[in-house]
């Protein structure tokens, strides 16, 4: 009896153990329902036992940290660096959570207890799932690598009167976004990393259009420019060789297609040469002074051949096989008009000064010449006017002669000598008109015919005299002269007339400071400024 009981116990014990294990598995599965199974790691971190919500939060933190991961891509001499998020690479939170929750769970009830038993001894790791936004990746790669890439050269056409020919295109090189995406996918198979560095081959970037497409345009241009055509402009007709337009042919892209076009400037230049009799240039607006009254003389409009749509007119006619091309002249408005002149407020005398000289000297010719050149200059509000820039070099061809001058503290002669008397006269007219100065410099030797300490010299291209129009009105420069004197009058609207109110010394050499007090007409307030001169104590004036 005892033997039978022992045998029965031996038979029942393995079965009991199995039933016990199954029961324990069932209890454990029930207790851990909705949790990551034990002994699971994600990106090296243990996540076993976490609820799905806690796992989601953990993966979210991982995703936020990964977004700032530095990614470096190299290809030949090209290297770009960016963050994972900027490149459109991100952690797939939902996919990673789903994969992690599925670990250790099976659809087979028979295998589940076995897997459960193994989970106590067999640790399992889960890889992070990633998403790549290919559009964002392509956009960032193009933005960062664009300046380093070698863009392709599109095929083009170039023409002479002989023929329109093809200029073959050439491929470029750079980063291909698809190559970068593949390289990143391979790198991401290694899981989360502190930084990611990938290398991809330089990709050839093909031109958008083929040489055959450009050659077809060249052939079309050559075919349509065989023979003679008549150009008709406002009743004037001229017959020209259609091949004359071949140098103007270009290719351009419209609606994603390469098409024929004519260069506007090239056509305009050709038509201007073909119809010189139709050209009438606009004239500039001018001011004049008559009996001390400022008179505005508006510029006249001009006429040129031809209108801005001339190149399109020519192309349309050639494409249609027409032998007569109708064109129109274009009116070119004068640069300034009466409204412009009125806005300047040039209406009254605001500053004037006169200096004298001995009649008949050669230097007088130069004084008169520079006066003639600058008569009528308008300095607009806020503008700085340079005498040297406006007049240019003083040359015999420009009407100047040899006259007395001072260089490096010595009296000498030079072409244009004497123009400094004009500069001194202008300087003083501006002083009393209340204008500001840019560059200016006194003579190094005091000359008694000028106001002491209140004068200026000029030489080209060195010493300049600049007037700054600090008023809201235009300034008209109006020099006049006689055989023995020059007067510079400035016309505008009275704004801030100036007077000399103090001077550091009235004779001698060295530094001289002259004080000017300006009275502003609008509200009567005054402002004080200074001009400066320096005279060489080792030289004598005359």
C-alpha positions in Angstrom: 0.0 0.0 0.0 2.8 2.4 0.9 4.6 1.6 -2.4 1.5 2.5 -4.5 1.1 5.7 -2.6 4.8 6.7 -3.3 4.4 5.9 -7.0 1.3 8.0 -7.1 3.1 10.9 -5.5 5.9 10.6 -7.9 3.5 10.8 -10.8 1.5 13.6 -9.4 4.5 15.9 -8.4 5.6 17.0 -12.0 2.0 17.6 -12.9 1.5 19.6 -9.7 4.6 21.7 -10.5 3.3 22.5 -13.9 -0.1 23.4 -12.6 1.6 25.5 -10.0 3.7 27.3 -12.6 0.8 27.9 -14.8 -1.2 29.2 -11.9 1.7 31.5 -10.9 2.0 32.7 -14.5 -1.7 33.5 -14.6 -1.5 35.4 -11.4 1.6 37.3 -12.5 0.1 38.1 -15.9 -3.0 39.4 -14.2 -1.0 41.5 -11.7 1.2 43.0 -14.4 -1.5 43.6 -17.0 -1.0 47.0 -18.7 2.7 47.1 -17.6 6.0 46.5 -19.3 7.1 42.9 -18.5 10.1 42.5 -16.2 13.7 42.5 -17.2 13.2 44.9 -20.2 15.5 47.8 -21.0 14.9 50.7 -23.5 17.9 52.6 -24.8 19.9 51.0 -21.9 17.4 52.1 -19.3 15.3 49.6 -17.3 11.6 50.1 -18.0 10.2 46.7 -16.7 7.1 47.2 -14.6 6.3 50.6 -15.9 2.7 51.4 -16.7 1.9 52.4 -20.3 1.4 56.0 -19.1 4.7 56.0 -17.3 6.4 54.4 -20.3 4.9 57.1 -22.6 6.3 59.8 -20.3 9.7 58.2 -20.3 9.8 57.9 -24.1 8.6 61.5 -24.3 11.5 62.7 -22.2 13.8 60.6 -24.4 12.3 62.2 -27.5 12.8 65.8 -26.1 16.5 65.1 -25.3 17.1 63.4 -28.7 15.7 66.5 -30.5 18.9 68.4 -29.7 21.3 65.7 -30.7 24.0 67.1 -33.0 24.1 65.5 -36.5 27.1 66.1 -38.8 27.0 65.1 -42.4 30.1 65.2 -44.6 30.5 64.6 -48.3 33.8 65.5 -49.9 34.6 69.1 -49.0 31.0 69.7 -47.9 30.2 69.5 -44.2 27.0 70.5 -42.5 25.9 70.4 -38.8 22.5 70.6 -37.4 20.2 69.2 -34.8 18.1 66.0 -35.2 14.9 68.0 -35.0 16.0 70.5 -37.6 16.8 67.6 -40.0 13.3 66.2 -39.4 14.6 63.2 -37.4 12.5 62.4 -34.3 11.7 59.6 -31.9 8.6 57.7 -32.8 6.9 57.9 -29.4 3.9 55.8 -30.2 5.8 53.1 -32.1 8.4 52.8 -29.4 5.8 52.5 -26.6 3.8 49.9 -28.6 6.9 47.8 -29.3 8.0 48.0 -25.7 4.6 47.0 -24.4 4.6 44.0 -26.8 7.8 42.5 -25.5 7.3 39.2 -23.6 3.7 38.9 -24.7 2.5 36.3 -27.3 -0.7 35.3 -28.9 0.1 31.6 -28.0 -1.2 30.6 -24.5 1.1 27.6 -24.5 4.2 29.6 -25.1 3.3 32.4 -22.7 4.2 30.6 -19.4 7.4 29.4 -21.0 8.3 33.0 -22.0 7.3 34.2 -18.6 9.7 31.7 -17.0 12.5 32.8 -19.2 11.9 36.5 -18.3 13.3 35.8 -14.9 16.7 34.8 -16.4 16.8 36.3 -20.0 17.0 40.2 -20.1 15.5 41.8 -23.2 16.3 45.2 -24.8 14.1 47.3 -27.0 15.4 49.6 -29.7 14.0 53.1 -30.0 11.8 53.7 -33.1 12.5 56.8 -35.2 10.6 58.9 -37.7 12.3 60.9 -40.6 10.4 63.7 -42.1 11.9 63.6 -45.6 10.5 67.0 -46.6 12.1 68.7 -43.6 15.3 66.8 -44.2 15.5 67.9 -47.8 14.8 71.5 -46.9 17.5 71.7 -44.2 20.1 69.9 -46.3 19.5 72.3 -49.2 19.6 75.3 -46.9 22.9 74.3 -45.2 24.7 72.7 -48.1 23.5 75.0 -50.8 26.3 77.5 -50.5 28.9 74.8 -50.4 27.5 72.8 -53.3 28.6 73.2 -56.9 25.3 74.1 -58.8 24.8 72.7 -62.2 25.2 74.9 -65.2 22.1 74.9 -67.3 22.5 74.7 -71.1 22.0 78.0 -72.9 22.2 79.6 -76.2 24.4 82.4 -77.5 24.2 84.2 -80.8 26.1 86.2 -83.4 24.8 87.5 -86.7 26.2 84.2 -88.2 24.2 81.8 -86.0 22.7 81.0 -82.7 24.6 78.2 -81.0 24.4 75.9 -78.0 26.3 76.4 -74.8 26.3 72.9 -73.3 25.2 72.4 -69.7 27.4 70.9 -67.0 26.4 68.8 -64.0 27.0 70.1 -60.5 27.7 68.2 -57.3 26.4 68.4 -53.7 24.4 66.5 -51.1 21.5 64.3 -52.1 18.8 64.3 -49.4 17.9 60.7 -50.2 21.5 59.6 -49.5 21.5 61.5 -46.3 18.2 59.9 -45.2 19.6 56.4 -46.0 22.8 57.1 -44.0 20.9 58.5 -41.1 18.6 55.4 -41.1 21.7 53.2 -40.9 23.1 55.3 -38.0 19.8 55.2 -36.1 19.9 51.4 -36.2 22.6 51.8 -33.5 20.0 53.5 -31.3 20.3 56.7 -29.2 23.8 58.3 -29.5 25.3 61.5 -28.0 26.0 62.7 -31.5 25.5 61.3 -35.0 28.1 61.6 -37.8 27.5 60.2 -41.2 29.4 60.4 -44.5 27.8 60.2 -47.9 29.3 60.3 -51.4 29.1 63.5 -53.4 26.0 63.3 -55.6 25.9 64.6 -59.2 23.3 67.2 -59.7 22.0 67.2 -63.2 20.9 70.4 -65.0 17.2 70.8 -65.1 17.2 71.0 -68.9 19.0 68.9 -71.5 21.4 70.1 -74.2 18.9 68.7 -76.7 16.3 71.1 -75.5 18.6 74.1 -75.8 19.8 73.0 -79.2 16.2 72.8 -80.4 15.8 76.5 -79.4 19.0 77.5 -81.2 17.7 75.7 -84.3 14.4 77.5 -84.0 16.0 80.9 -83.6 18.3 80.3 -86.7 15.3 79.2 -88.8 13.1 82.2 -88.0 15.9 84.8 -88.7 16.6 83.9 -92.3 16.0 86.6 -94.8 14.9 90.3 -94.6 12.3 92.0 -92.4 10.9 95.5 -92.4 10.8 97.5 -89.2 8.1 100.1 -89.2 8.2 102.8 -86.5 5.8 105.8 -86.5 5.7 106.1 -90.2 9.4 105.4 -90.7 10.3 102.0 -92.3 13.6 100.3 -92.7 14.6 96.9 -94.2 17.1 94.9 -92.1 18.5 91.4 -92.1 16.6 89.3 -89.6 19.9 87.8 -88.6 20.7 91.1 -86.9 18.5 90.0 -84.0 20.4 86.7 -83.5 22.9 88.2 -80.9 19.8 89.2 -78.8 18.5 85.6 -78.5 18.5 84.0 -75.0 16.8 81.1 -73.3 14.6 81.6 -70.3 12.4 79.4 -68.1 8.6 80.0 -68.2 6.2 77.6 -66.4 8.9 75.0 -66.0 9.8 75.0 -69.7 12.9 76.4 -71.5 11.7 78.9 -74.1 13.1 81.5 -76.5 13.4 85.1 -75.6 15.1 88.3 -76.8 17.3 90.4 -74.5 15.5 93.7 -74.0 18.6 95.8 -73.8 20.2 94.3 -76.9 17.1 94.9 -79.0 16.8 98.4 -77.6 20.4 99.2 -78.6 19.9 97.8 -82.0 16.8 99.8 -82.7 18.3 103.0 -81.4 21.2 102.5 -83.9 18.7 101.6 -86.7 16.6 104.7 -86.1 18.9 107.6 -84.9 16.6 110.1 -86.5 13.9 109.3 -84.1 16.0 109.9 -81.0 15.4 113.1 -79.0 17.0 113.1 -75.6 15.1 114.7 -72.7 16.6 118.0 -71.4 17.3 118.7 -67.8 15.3 121.2 -65.7 17.3 124.3 -64.9 17.0 127.5 -62.8 17.9 130.9 -64.0 18.2 134.3 -62.3 16.8 137.3 -64.1 16.9 140.7 -62.4 17.6 139.0 -59.1 14.5 136.8 -59.5 14.7 133.0 -59.7 13.1 131.6 -62.8 12.5 127.8 -63.2 12.9 126.4 -66.7 11.4 122.9 -66.9 13.1 120.1 -68.9 11.6 118.8 -72.1 10.5 115.2 -72.6 12.4 113.1 -75.1 11.6 110.4 -77.6 13.5 107.2 -78.3 13.0 104.1 -80.3 11.3 102.1 -79.0 8.8 101.0 -76.3 9.7 98.4 -73.6 7.7 95.7 -75.4 9.8 96.0 -78.5 11.7 92.7 -77.9 8.4 90.8 -77.5 7.0 92.4 -80.6 10.0 91.4 -82.6 10.0 87.8 -81.2 6.2 87.4 -81.8 6.6 88.6 -85.4 9.6 86.3 -86.2 7.8 83.3 -84.7 4.8 84.0 -86.8 7.0 84.3 -90.0 5.9 88.0 -90.5 8.1 90.1 -92.7 6.9 93.5 -91.3 7.4 94.3 -87.6 5.4 97.1 -86.2 7.1 99.1 -83.4 6.4 102.3 -81.5 8.6 105.2 -80.1 8.6 105.9 -76.4 8.4 109.2 -74.6 11.1 109.7 -72.0 9.9 112.1 -69.3 12.2 114.9 -68.2 14.0 114.0 -64.9 12.6 117.0 -63.0 9.3 118.9 -63.4 7.6 121.9 -62.0 6.4 120.1 -58.9 10.0 119.2 -58.1 11.2 122.7 -58.5 8.3 124.1 -56.4 9.1 121.7 -53.6 12.7 123.0 -53.3 11.5 126.5 -52.2 14.3 128.3 -54.1 12.9 131.9 -54.2 15.1 134.4 -52.5 18.7 135.4 -51.8 20.0 133.8 -48.6 23.8 134.3 -48.8 26.1 136.4 -50.9 29.8 137.4 -51.0 32.2 139.2 -53.3 36.0 139.2 -53.7 38.1 141.4 -55.9 41.1 140.7 -58.2 43.2 142.7 -60.7 41.7 142.7 -64.1 43.6 141.0 -67.0 45.6 138.4 -65.0 45.6 134.8 -66.4 44.1 133.5 -63.1 41.0 135.6 -63.8 40.3 133.2 -66.8 40.2 130.3 -64.4 38.0 132.1 -61.9 35.5 132.9 -64.6 35.7 129.3 -66.0 34.8 127.6 -62.7 32.1 130.1 -62.1 30.5 129.3 -65.4 30.8 125.5 -64.7 29.0 125.7 -61.3 26.4 128.4 -62.2 23.0 126.7 -61.7 24.1 123.9 -59.4 21.2 122.9 -57.1 22.1 121.3 -53.7 19.1 119.4 -52.6 18.1 119.2 -48.9 20.4 116.9 -46.9 22.9 116.7 -49.8 26.7 117.3 -49.5 28.1 119.0 -52.6 31.7 118.7 -53.5 33.3 121.3 -55.8 36.1 119.0 -56.9 33.7 116.1 -57.7 31.4 118.4 -59.7 34.1 120.4 -61.6 36.7 117.6 -62.1 40.3 118.1 -63.0 41.3 121.5 -64.2 42.7 121.0 -67.7 43.5 123.1 -70.8 40.9 121.0 -72.7 38.4 122.0 -70.0 39.0 125.7 -70.6 41.5 126.4 -67.8 44.9 128.1 -68.2 48.1 128.4 -66.2 47.7 130.8 -63.3 49.1 131.6 -59.9 48.8 129.1 -57.1 50.2 128.2 -53.6 51.6 124.7 -53.0 53.4 123.6 -49.9 53.6 127.2 -48.6 55.2 128.5 -51.8 53.8 130.7 -54.6 53.9 128.9 -57.9 51.8 128.5 -61.1 49.6 125.6 -62.2 46.8 124.9 -64.7 43.7 126.3 -63.0 45.6 128.5 -60.6 43.3 131.1 -59.1 40.2 128.9 -58.6 40.8 129.1 -54.8 39.4 132.7 -55.0 36.2 131.2 -56.2 36.3 128.7 -53.3 36.8 131.5 -50.8 33.9 133.5 -52.2 31.7 130.5 -52.1 32.8 129.6 -48.6 31.8 133.1 -47.3 28.4 133.0 -49.2 27.7 129.7 -47.4 28.9 131.2 -44.1 26.3 133.9 -44.2 23.6 131.6 -45.6 24.1 129.4 -42.5 25.1 126.3 -44.3 27.3 123.6 -42.9 30.6 122.5 -44.3 32.1 119.1 -45.0 35.7 119.2 -46.1 37.4 122.6 -46.2 40.9 124.1 -45.6 42.3 127.6 -45.5 45.3 128.8 -47.5 48.6 128.1 -45.6 49.5 131.7 -46.3 47.2 134.6 -45.5 46.3 136.6 -48.6 45.1 140.1 -47.8 42.3 140.2 -50.4 40.4 137.5 -48.4 38.7 137.8 -45.0 41.2 136.9 -42.3 40.6 133.4 -41.0 37.4 133.0 -43.1 38.5 131.5 -46.4 39.2 128.3 -48.3 41.5 126.8 -50.9 41.0 124.0 -53.4 43.2 121.8 -55.6 42.4 118.7 -57.6 42.3 115.9 -56.5 43.5 116.9 -53.1 42.0 119.7 -51.1 38.2 120.0 -51.6 35.4 122.4 -50.5 32.2 120.7 -49.5 28.9 122.4 -48.7 26.3 120.6 -46.6 22.7 121.6 -47.2 21.4 121.4 -43.6 18.1 123.1 -44.6 14.8 121.7 -45.8 15.1 123.7 -49.0 17.1 123.5 -52.1 20.2 125.8 -52.6 20.9 127.4 -55.9 24.5 128.3 -56.5 24.7 131.4 -58.8 28.2 132.9 -59.4 28.6 136.1 -61.4 31.6 138.2 -62.2 33.1 141.3 -63.7 36.6 142.1 -65.0 37.7 142.8 -61.4 35.4 140.8 -59.0 33.5 137.6 -58.5 30.3 137.3 -56.6 28.7 134.1 -55.4 25.0 134.3 -54.5 23.0 131.5 -52.9 19.3 131.4 -53.4 16.8 129.4 -51.3 14.3 130.1 -48.5 15.8 132.0 -45.6 16.4 129.4 -42.9 19.3 130.1 -40.6 21.3 133.2 -41.7 24.7 133.5 -40.0 26.9 136.4 -38.8 30.5 136.5 -37.5 30.3 137.2 -33.7 33.8 136.5 -32.5 37.4 135.7 -33.7 40.4 134.4 -31.7 42.7 137.0 -33.4 42.4 139.4 -36.3 45.9 139.2 -37.7 49.1 137.2 -37.5 49.7 133.4 -38.0 48.9 130.1 -36.4 45.5 128.8 -35.6 42.5 131.1 -36.1 39.0 130.3 -34.8 36.1 132.3 -36.1 32.7 132.1 -34.4 29.4 132.1 -36.3 26.0 132.7 -34.7 23.1 131.4 -36.8 19.6 132.7 -36.1 16.8 130.2 -37.1 14.0 132.1 -38.8 11.2 129.7 -37.8 11.4 130.3 -34.0 14.2 132.8 -33.5 16.6 130.6 -31.5 20.3 130.9 -32.1 23.1 128.4 -32.4 26.9 129.0 -32.4 29.5 127.1 -34.4 33.0 127.7 -35.6 35.3 127.6 -38.6 39.0 127.3 -38.4 42.1 128.4 -40.4 45.8 127.9 -40.0 48.6 130.2 -41.3 52.2 129.4 -41.6 54.2 131.7 -39.4 57.3 131.3 -41.6 55.6 132.6 -44.7 54.4 136.0 -45.9 51.2 136.7 -47.7 50.6 139.1 -50.5 
